[in-house]
Amino acid sequence: MSSGESDPVMTVSEVAAYLKIAESTVYRLVKEGRLPGRKVGGGWRFSRRELERWLAQPAGAEEISNLEKDPENDRLT
């Protein structure tokens, strides 16, 4: 997929930066089935479009909100 397309595939580090959370949190959420992603080869890949849909749903937005409120969360500051 070229960088000019509207649905780029993102890596764990790109998703972490996009959601403003730690990479370890991305791994945890996707392994728990709470974040949409797919294992490709040895790594995880994410569709920006699927992430945007997930965030637009009340459960996805609530997930990020809860991460921001949790003082024990390992997110980046």
Long-range contacts (C-beta under 8 A, 24 or more apart in sequence): 6-49, 7-47, 7-48, 7-49, 8-48, 9-45, 9-46, 9-47, 9-48, 10-45, 10-46, 10-47, 10-48, 10-51, 11-43, 11-44, 11-45, 11-46, 12-43, 12-44, 12-46, 14-46, 15-46, 15-51, 16-76, 18-48, 18-51, 19-51, 19-64, 20-75, 20-76, 21-64, 21-67, 21-73, 21-75, 21-76, 22-73, 22-74, 22-75, 22-76, 24-74, 25-67, 25-73, 25-74, 25-75, 29-63, 34-63, 35-63
